[in-house]
Amino acid sequence: MILNKNFIFRFSATILTFVTFTSCDSDANSIGTGIIGYGTFTTNHLTYPVTAYNQPLGAVQTNLLPAYLLGYSNHPLYGSTLASIVSQMTPTTVDPSFGDDVVLDSVVLTLPYFSKIVETLSDGTSLYELDSVYGSDPINLSVYRNNYFLKDFDPASDFNEQLAYYSDRTTSSGEVIDPSLLEGDLLLSIANLVPSSEQIVLYTLDEQTNEMTVSQRLAPALRQTLDIGSGYWQDFLFGHEDQPELSDISNFQNYFRGLYLKPELPSNGTSGHMALFDLNNSAANLTLYYTYTTYSTVNGEQVPNDFHGTFVLNFNGNKANFFDTNYTNITDGDPNGDPQLFLKGGPGSMAIVNLFNGDENGNSAVLESFKANKWLINEAQLVFSVDQDALNGVEEPDRIIVYNTETGIPVIDYFIDQSAGVFDNLTKNYHLVPLVREGGASNGAGQTYKVRITEHINNIFQRDSTNVKLGVVVTSNVSAANAAKVTHSPDLFTLTGSILSPKGTVLVGSNNSNAAKNIRFEIYYTEPNN
């Protein structure tokens, strides 16, 4: 590839200023010091106008999420969320042959928590720490056989577009899902369920020693055995061997339309807990354990041999989160700027950021004046101050994320930033600087979020890209950054990571009486003296 001299100059200057900037981020005077000594360049920075205002979300699309919330959360500032799940179930085996004299032993529901091993003991036991579990108080959980068929495609589009399911139990075709269809046969009822970080140990009988031995060690999970005394499950499966219902996945999903997991607070409960589950993990399943018999001929006689089998249903196929909410502090914003920005995950609230105070097409006199300069943009950033007076000690999210409101796609800086790590606070942390807390303590009061949008601004400055409005949301995971629709506005998107966050925060907006803490839009640049 042939590089012109101008590109080489700009690339070299960018690398040089990047190195000096990252080594002394808070000292604006040091930016570009590696080239100032030649006397031909000047570095400086300007603060440009920006407007930020609130945008309530309402119902959000929840059928394409990377994980799903289940339980109850009561945010001190924003109110309560009750999250339920409906999901199709997909057999790992179709058209099964069960053998003779089949007897159902047990039916087990398993939903693994997100967790990590913190220590492994000498006996093989692992100690775990749960992740993405919010609260620890009990909830009640009912598991129903779902009788509502979760369609793949939208009939309103002649089945050419995928059907969207929203958090308020509606679909993109305008259908309102009847709760009575979701709550079919009651299959499991759990009272006072609490999350546990204990490793699950399974045992098997050693027929030679007649002793129980460890057969499996499982990560922490919501694992419950269903009642099989009624004969329901025996007939559900073995009564349909060689029948169309078990012949293929499509027929099975019409016969057994899935599970509906519905949480409730205990009668005297006030706080409960909410957990995030990866239903795409094969370890999340409903497994039927059974015993069957085969016969072999020994010395002319038929001898029975007992074996154990499993029939596994995974949470593959269509699924959706439904949220019953009772929110406060979710208000319509003023496009001229709000004093506070209320960010709440789920079907909550986001902020809209209008750079350069652009009009409906993103244009402004300030923007045109900016684009007329002959600068090298070293860095562009948004700085948000946390409104601690409004939060009053409420637990804050470590991350926020910005994106193009018209497409639901993060800005280009997100994709350029390759910083990654096992934990979310190490991922994309150059572009999306994690919350700076007082004293650097993990539990310190939040002070600022910084979002670097250098390449986004370069695209506007150098390549005449449209100055689109940016969305700002809290997120449970910056890697979960796919677009999700918002029902009341076909032209507005949120991000999946925000839907999966029960957390919220309050930021200082662009029209606050404490102007020193208003959102700042800063551009650092290098300018040739000639």
Summary of the structure (lengths in Angstrom):
residues: 530
radius of gyration: 28.1
end to end distance: 30.3
largest distance: 104.9
contacts: 1669
relative contact order: 0.21
helix: 17%
strand: 43%
